[in-house]
């Protein structure tokens, strides 16, 4: 029997301006009190940061210089979005911050967490070294890897990683080239895809399970349809929706609403957002975050 939950640290560099939903993101972190987050940013430290979230203030230039030293490359992107390409290398870059942790993770801020431990149980974490919440690619918005030198350095298996890290183009390496290390012939029919995976040693120690966390994208809902939830309900760390009854989800990645419906909405005031995020429950839908029937 596994007596202690493996320790997990999320590593997230973010530069520019915090998104308006940052208080909701932080509140969902607070309710996962036995998981830690370490953010590197030039944004002002928000109000009421949870104890399990550390935000280290650093300029973008200084962070890029740190990456350059740790990877022995010249990392000098003009746009902070280029940081997405180096997500698989964050465990190596920040290995000095991982002492005492069993797993490290990379991810994004455009999501809210439910009960992560209910999904990433100790028993499940014991069985694999990498966990992606998509079936046929590494999920750039949430991926866990075991804190070993082998997993911290697996990104070096990407072809021409030094050149692709140091140019100015965004290659989506976190979900593209990095995925291909673990997943061969990802467009094969499922039985053949699974068979091919048995011959890949990286795949055998990896868990690629669809968590249905990003509705509205190219992946069908769990019933095979395009009938996605219209509302998501967060209540004291528990995440459900209007489509699936009491079924809980580990997190909700609202990238589709962010890119589409939300882009045309006026931004809410910081005071309103902070007040609402501090409540015990809220609703997320195509019109943003608000109070609602839960």
SULHU-V267423 format. One record per residue. N is the residue number from 0. RES is the residue in one letter. PHI is phi as a letter, one per 40 degrees, with the letter a starting at -180 (none if undefined). BURIAL is I if it has 16 or more other C-alpha atoms within 10 Angstrom, else O. Layout:
N:RES:PHI:BURIAL / N:RES:PHI:BURIAL
This chain:
0:X:none:O / 1:X:c:O / 2:X:c:O / 3:X:b:O / 4:X:c:I / 5:X:d:I / 6:X:c:I / 7:X:b:I / 8:X:b:I / 9:X:c:I / 10:X:b:I / 11:X:b:I / 12:X:c:I / 13:X:a:I / 14:X:b:I / 15:X:h:O / 16:X:a:O / 17:X:d:I / 18:X:c:O / 19:X:c:O / 20:X:c:I / 21:X:d:I / 22:X:d:I / 23:X:c:I / 24:X:d:I / 25:X:c:I / 26:X:c:I / 27:X:c:I / 28:X:c:I / 29:X:d:I / 30:X:c:I / 31:X:b:I / 32:X:c:O / 33:X:c:O / 34:X:b:I / 35:X:b:I / 36:X:b:I / 37:X:b:I / 38:X:b:I / 39:X:b:I / 40:X:a:I / 41:X:b:I / 42:X:c:I / 43:X:c:O / 44:X:c:O / 45:X:c:O / 46:X:c:O / 47:X:f:O / 48:X:c:O / 49:X:c:I / 50:X:c:O / 51:X:c:I / 52:X:b:I / 53:X:b:O / 54:X:b:I / 55:X:c:O / 56:X:c:O / 57:X:a:I / 58:X:c:O / 59:X:c:I / 60:X:c:O / 61:X:c:O / 62:X:c:I / 63:X:c:I / 64:X:c:I / 65:X:c:O / 66:X:d:I / 67:X:d:I / 68:X:c:O / 69:X:c:O / 70:X:b:O / 71:X:f:O / 72:X:b:O / 73:X:b:I / 74:X:b:I / 75:X:a:I / 76:X:c:I / 77:X:c:O / 78:X:b:O / 79:X:c:O / 80:X:c:O / 81:X:c:I / 82:X:d:I / 83:X:d:I / 84:X:c:I / 85:X:c:I / 86:X:d:I / 87:X:c:I / 88:X:c:I / 89:X:c:I / 90:X:c:I / 91:X:c:I / 92:X:c:I / 93:X:b:O / 94:X:d:I / 95:X:c:O / 96:X:c:O / 97:X:b:I / 98:X:d:O / 99:X:g:O / 100:X:c:I / 101:X:c:I / 102:X:b:I / 103:X:b:I / 104:X:a:I / 105:X:b:I / 106:X:a:I / 107:X:b:I / 108:X:b:I / 109:X:c:I / 110:X:a:I / 111:X:b:I / 112:X:c:I / 113:X:c:I / 114:X:c:I / 115:X:c:I / 116:X:c:O / 117:X:c:O / 118:X:c:O / 119:X:c:I / 120:X:c:O / 121:X:d:I / 122:X:c:O / 123:X:c:O / 124:X:c:I / 125:X:c:O / 126:X:c:O / 127:X:a:I / 128:X:b:I / 129:X:a:I / 130:X:b:I / 131:X:b:I / 132:X:c:I / 133:X:b:I / 134:X:c:I / 135:X:b:I / 136:X:a:I / 137:X:c:I / 138:X:c:I / 139:X:c:I / 140:X:c:I / 141:X:a:I / 142:X:a:I / 143:X:b:I / 144:X:b:I / 145:X:c:I / 146:X:c:I / 147:X:b:I / 148:X:d:O / 149:X:c:O / 150:X:c:I / 151:X:c:I / 152:X:b:O / 153:X:c:I / 154:X:d:I / 155:X:c:O / 156:X:c:O / 157:X:c:I / 158:X:c:O / 159:X:f:O / 160:X:c:I / 161:X:c:O / 162:X:c:O / 163:X:c:I / 164:X:c:I / 165:X:c:I / 166:X:c:O / 167:X:c:O / 168:X:c:O / 169:X:c:O / 170:X:b:O / 171:X:f:I / 172:X:c:I / 173:X:c:I / 174:X:b:I / 175:X:c:I / 176:X:c:I / 177:X:c:I / 178:X:c:I / 179:X:c:I / 180:X:c:I / 181:X:c:I / 182:X:b:I / 183:X:c:I / 184:X:f:O / 185:X:c:I / 186:X:c:O / 187:X:c:O / 188:X:d:O / 189:X:d:O / 190:X:d:O / 191:X:c:O / 192:X:d:I / 193:X:c:I / 194:X:c:O / 195:X:c:I / 196:X:c:I / 197:X:c:O / 198:X:c:O / 199:X:b:O / 200:X:c:O / 201:X:c:I / 202:X:c:I / 203:X:c:O / 204:X:b:O / 205:X:b:I / 206:X:b:I / 207:X:b:I / 208:X:b:O / 209:X:c:I / 210:X:c:I / 211:X:f:I / 212:X:b:I / 213:X:b:I / 214:X:c:I / 215:X:g:I / 216:X:c:O / 217:X:c:O / 218:X:c:I / 219:X:c:O / 220:X:c:I / 221:X:c:O / 222:X:c:O / 223:X:g:O / 224:X:b:O / 225:X:b:O / 226:X:c:O / 227:X:c:I / 228:X:d:O / 229:X:c:O / 230:X:a:I / 231:X:b:I / 232:X:b:I / 233:X:b:I / 234:X:a:I / 235:X:f:O / 236:X:g:I / 237:X:b:I / 238:X:b:I / 239:X:b:I / 240:X:a:I / 241:X:c:O / 242:X:b:O / 243:X:b:O / 244:X:g:O / 245:X:c:O / 246:X:c:O / 247:X:c:I / 248:X:b:I / 249:X:c:I / 250:X:a:I / 251:X:b:I / 252:X:c:I / 253:X:c:I / 254:X:d:I / 255:X:c:O / 256:X:c:I / 257:X:d:I / 258:X:c:O / 259:X:b:O / 260:X:d:O / 261:X:c:I / 262:X:c:O / 263:X:b:O / 264:X:c:O / 265:X:c:O / 266:X:c:O / 267:X:c:O / 268:X:c:O / 269:X:c:O / 270:X:c:O / 271:X:c:O / 272:X:c:I / 273:X:c:I / 274:X:c:O / 275:X:c:I / 276:X:c:I / 277:X:c:O / 278:X:c:O / 279:X:c:O / 280:X:a:I / 281:X:a:I / 282:X:b:I / 283:X:b:I / 284:X:a:I / 285:X:c:I / 286:X:b:O / 287:X:h:I / 288:X:b:I / 289:X:a:O / 290:X:c:O / 291:X:a:O / 292:X:c:O / 293:X:b:O
